[in-house]
């Protein structure tokens, strides 16, 4: 007889979100649940830090634990959170509205609540089988640890046509064209075209003859083109393809003996891992890039990696480490000379630096319960507005992210009107591009606005996001 199918657990994103927003560690929540359970006369409830980690990874605790957590988070955030708001069942377990639904009012109410909540969910690319199939943890990091020490192979002389500098320049020009298209229109439209171009460029490595120097340059050109192909796939929500392209591009950069380009590809991978909520891996990839490129990295590369470190430290609740990295990023940026930077770093201008740090301060605001919280929020708003002022017109997707960052900062401090206003602009830009990443960020904003759903502007904001994201799905 076949056994029962294994239940697949998925991370509880809602519980994770509210614990991060409230600045509560696993250990702290475990202590608080035990204390509240004892005060309520519930003996035998004494969860460990590991048990809390299991809850965040998808394990469902029995009552009264969900209610104890919801009550604690309500006190910490000042928002009326239910068990459902934090992704946990209430005392009545929701059941499917099928023919075996019990003829009871409580079961009927629970089933309708469960059904309508699932119907109102905004689609995003993190919950796909493709996103879950990516390499993460040690499966990802262990092989990449060898990258800093990897040395390029000896290039063998081949037959076929002779490759020269002009051919390399042609590939670089095509890469620049695709980068521009990605910035203006998102990655969905041009993804297949850039992969086809990458295949053609890669074929030259095995069919043409070239000098050692030209061969290294060709590998670098293929790596850079691969980073664009991976980025477009990431933006299109095709996460497994994106990761595979990043891996291949990183190896090509290693054959080019270009650690700075490798660091750029690793930061692309780090952004993908962060987007898919693998935050520890994202920070580890940035640290690996900083170490591996320590002798070759340009000022812009160093500044960019420090800015990303600030963002990921903030996500992990390390507010002071985030502030330190942000200061380092700004200091490093003063040494940047744009005409001395490689083509792949052209995107990292003052606007990009300011926007990255603005988001880092926005995330840090969620964790900060001190009097400095308002100052962090104000700094986030100032930096994101400054980024918008500095953005070139063709950076359409970046502008959408900037407006979404502003909306989320407003919402973090309860300014629903400001969030509503910024969301309108972000939605207009979203309609002009093809980007699953922007759609995912809109879905996050939709969920973050749920505690304010009784406010007319927040309800309208959420409905507009649902319509826009579903239309684009």
Buried (B, 14 or more C-beta within 10 A) or exposed (E): EEEEEEEEEEBBBBBBBBBBBBBBEBEBBBBBBBBBBEEEEBEEBEBEBEBBBBBBEBEBBEBBBBBBBBBBBBEBBEBEBBBBBBBBBBEBEBBEBEEEBEEEEEBBEBBEBBBEEEEEEBBBBBBBEBBBEBBBEEEBBEEBEEBBEBEBEEBEEBEEEEBEEEBBEEBBEBBBBBBEBBBBBBBBBBBEBBBEBBEEBBEBBEEBBBBEEBBBBBBBBBBBBBBBBBBBBBBBBBBBBBBBBBBBBBBBBBBBBBBBBBBBBBBBBBBBBBBBBBBBBBBBBBBBBBEBBEEBBBBBBBBBBBBBBBBBBBBBBBBEBBBBBBEBBBEBBEEBEEEEBBBBBEBBBBBBBBBBBBBBBBBBBBBBEEEBBEEBBBBBBEBBBBBBEBBEEEBBBBBBBBBBBBBBBBBBBEBBEBBBBBBEBBBEBBEEBBBBBBBBBBBBBBBBBBBBEEBEBBBBBBEBBBEBBEEBE
